[in-house]
């Protein structure tokens, strides 16, 4: 059986998921990607080529701090954590995401309801 292609992320959603993942506590890049994969039910797979530029961008914007330390496998890893600015950005982006998904859901539901009404199903 062919495996379905994972859904593409909308612009800005990776930053939101990184911020949310780090709200739990500091983590290294591989741990962040693994956590996103686990919490999405193995649907979302964040590639290194997307993750690390996003981490660097968020750090440059003052949303993350980082430090080198040993990982659980005793390897040297860069751990990222949210700053105060990052927590503020997470709250704002979460609020925006909720508004956006609610609006999209309304549009999708209305389209289905309109179709049913025009066909005499409603």
C-alpha positions as CSV (number, residue, x, y, z in Angstrom):
1,X,0.0,0.0,0.0
2,X,1.4,3.4,-1.0
3,X,2.1,5.8,1.9
4,X,0.3,9.2,1.7
5,X,2.6,12.2,1.2
6,X,2.7,14.3,4.4
7,X,0.8,17.6,4.2
8,X,2.8,20.7,3.4
9,X,3.1,23.3,6.1
10,X,1.6,26.7,5.6
11,X,4.1,29.6,5.8
12,X,4.7,30.6,9.4
13,X,3.4,27.4,11.0
14,X,6.9,25.9,11.5
15,X,7.8,28.9,13.7
16,X,4.6,28.5,15.7
17,X,5.2,24.8,16.2
18,X,8.9,25.4,17.3
19,X,7.8,28.1,19.8
20,X,5.0,25.8,21.2
21,X,7.4,22.9,21.5
22,X,10.0,25.0,23.4
23,X,7.2,26.3,25.7
24,X,7.5,22.9,27.4
25,X,11.2,23.5,28.0
26,X,14.6,23.8,26.3
27,X,15.4,21.2,23.6
28,X,17.9,20.6,20.8
29,X,17.1,20.6,17.1
30,X,16.6,16.8,16.8
31,X,14.5,16.8,19.9
32,X,12.3,19.6,18.6
33,X,11.7,17.7,15.3
34,X,11.1,14.5,17.1
35,X,8.5,16.2,19.4
36,X,6.7,17.8,16.5
37,X,6.5,14.4,14.8
38,X,5.3,12.6,17.9
39,X,2.7,15.2,18.9
40,X,1.3,15.3,15.3
41,X,0.7,11.6,15.4
42,X,3.6,11.0,13.0
43,X,2.0,13.2,10.3
44,X,4.4,16.1,10.4
45,X,8.0,15.5,9.6
46,X,10.2,18.5,9.9
47,X,13.4,18.3,7.8
48,X,16.7,19.7,9.0
49,X,16.8,21.9,5.9
50,X,13.7,23.7,7.2
51,X,14.2,23.4,11.0
52,X,17.6,24.9,11.5
53,X,17.1,28.0,9.3
54,X,13.8,28.6,11.3
55,X,15.7,28.1,14.6
56,X,18.4,30.6,13.5
57,X,15.7,33.1,12.3
58,X,13.8,32.9,15.6
59,X,17.1,33.4,17.5
60,X,18.1,36.3,15.4
61,X,14.7,37.9,16.1
62,X,15.2,37.5,19.8
63,X,12.6,34.8,20.3
64,X,15.1,32.1,21.3
65,X,18.3,31.9,23.3
66,X,20.7,28.9,22.9
67,X,23.5,27.2,24.7
68,X,25.8,24.2,24.0
69,X,25.5,21.3,26.4
70,X,25.4,17.5,26.4
71,X,22.4,15.7,25.0
72,X,20.8,12.6,26.5
73,X,23.2,10.6,24.3
74,X,26.2,12.5,25.7
75,X,26.7,14.4,22.4
76,X,27.4,18.1,22.3
77,X,24.1,19.8,21.1
78,X,22.8,23.3,20.9
79,X,19.8,23.7,23.1
80,X,17.2,26.3,22.4
81,X,14.8,28.0,24.9
82,X,12.1,30.6,24.6
83,X,12.9,34.2,25.6
84,X,10.3,36.6,27.0
85,X,9.9,37.9,23.4
86,X,9.4,34.3,22.2
87,X,6.6,33.7,24.7
88,X,4.9,36.9,23.7
89,X,5.2,35.9,20.0
90,X,3.8,32.4,20.8
91,X,0.7,33.9,22.4
92,X,0.1,36.2,19.5
93,X,0.7,33.6,16.9
94,X,-1.5,31.1,18.7
95,X,-4.3,33.6,18.9
96,X,-3.9,34.4,15.1
97,X,-3.8,30.7,14.3
98,X,-7.0,30.0,16.2
99,X,-8.8,32.9,14.4
100,X,-7.5,31.7,11.0
101,X,-8.5,28.0,11.5
102,X,-11.9,29.0,12.8
103,X,-12.5,31.2,9.7
104,X,-11.3,28.5,7.3
105,X,-13.5,26.0,9.0
106,X,-16.5,28.3,8.6
107,X,-15.7,28.7,4.9
108,X,-15.3,25.0,4.4
109,X,-18.5,24.2,6.3
110,X,-20.5,26.9,4.5
111,X,-19.5,25.5,1.1
112,X,-20.7,22.1,2.1
113,X,-23.9,23.5,3.5
114,X,-24.5,25.6,0.3
115,X,-23.9,22.6,-1.9
116,X,-26.4,20.5,0.1
117,X,-29.0,23.3,0.0
118,X,-28.7,23.7,-3.8
119,X,-29.1,20.0,-4.3
120,X,-32.1,19.8,-1.9
121,X,-30.1,17.8,0.7
122,X,-30.4,20.3,3.5
